[in-house]
Amino acid sequence: MKYTVLFGQRVTRSISYFRYISRSLCDSSFRDGGSDIGCEVCDGFSKGGGPRLDFDSTLQKDPTETLPEMSIAGIHDNDENGSQEDLSPQQKIFKDVRLDADRIMDILHQDEPGFDVRSALDELQLRVSTFLVREVLKRILKIINHTNKNRCAKLSYKFFIWASLQSNYSHTSNTYHLLMSIFANCQEWKAIGRLVDQMTEDGLPTTARTFNILICTFSEAGMRRRLVERFIKSKTFSYRPFKHSYNAILHSLLAVNQYNLIEWLYQQMLVDKHSPDVLTYNILLCAKYRLGKFNEFQTVLDDMLRSGLSPDFHTYNILLHVLGKDDKPCAALKLLNHMKEVGCEPNILHFTTLMDGLSRAGNLVACRYFFDEMVRKGYMPDVVCYTVMITGYIVAGELENAQKMFDEMIVKGQLPNAYTYNSMIRGLCMAQKFEEAYAILDEMESRGCNPNFIVYRTLVANLRNAGKVDEAYKVIEQMVQKGHYIHLRSKLEGYVKEFRWRVVYK
């Protein structure tokens, strides 16, 4: 009885507190960006800059899905003159798989009328494994473009069928998903449907990954809704570790930004008398916020608390992002203190999420305050945290502060990633310091961080906008010479040509 009374008091305090938070979220904050008054920390908080970066989902990934894999390509080859004895058994296996994949790709590239691909593959007498099949399919997936998509779809399916006929090998859900991704990129819509049927006939369950591929493939809203209904009723849908299929599908819909479908599915869930849990509410909160339905955001939060569910790690992360992006540092500070009171100690992710929101709102003084507060509490900023700060300074035009933060992270032992470098290159280009931007590009590779396509696009776009068209082409050529994003060369060149056309005919 005493426990019930104490629990009731605690829930009452939480509901009362979150009603205050809800008012902070949904009153003037969403409409006019008003700031809190009466909080000491607010003194000195100022605005500047603008929003950038997308808000990544704060929910956990589905453990049943393929996470960013330990790619075979991620295992570095030893020097050509190096001894095989220096390799571990695992490295030897991966190296052999890569060599076998090279031989398979050579044969697939020879496919022409009169050439028997299957016989040529049989002559290799390879030991087919899941690793090998995945490596070959991933290589095909990477080279698809608008000119070779039909050929890639054909070759991938030929190889897929050949592999299925080899002794002591069976396709897994992951290999099916890779082929589905290839078909999706090649716009072979009907083939994807047949592949799903074949997958279930082989006794493999459809998973959240299967659903994600299909929902991204279908563009029509009605088709997407029918797909959701099919998966809810499917007996072969494996939705572990989720409580039920609704949560699994809701989570997948969030990953592909289908917020309207989330609302519809939630209503279907209630009709089927499934009780929402904390995960359900977290997903719904994200959807309501993304759709700009701020009053409904508050309603969802109130419903969650009235149902007796306590906010979890991710709920707090969502609220901190919203408060930060809406420039409510004082309300965020109170929420951080409340988290500590209820036994949910804020960690580096919570602080980084809050700083990301505040930097989007342009409140870099508040960002710096929470950055220092995080360090004071004993948390070491990681590369994501530093990148948020650097990007905020760049957007605000404070290149000097961004450079200081960049230098600090290196001194602290945090290696910049491609997104960190991209922000610095963007800032240097904005300041017309193109030679330094080139130096940053070279520095990336010297530190073992290969530029991604976003980095090249940022540099090319800024050179183009500055009228340095010839230099933009040189960057594209450099990208191609290094074997990076060759299939996207025409996209960058078209971007530059469009600018040149505008200048000529202006």
PyMOL commands that set and color helices and strands:
alter all, ss='L'
color gray80, all
select helices_A, chain A and resi 2-26+28-32+40-42+72-74+84-86+89-109+117-124+130-143+149-164+173-185+189-201+208-217+221-233+245-255+259-271+278-290+294-306+313-325+329-341+348-360+364-376+383-395+399-411+418-430+434-446+453-465+469-481+486-504
alter helices_A, ss='H'
color red, helices_A
deselect
rebuild
show_as cartoon
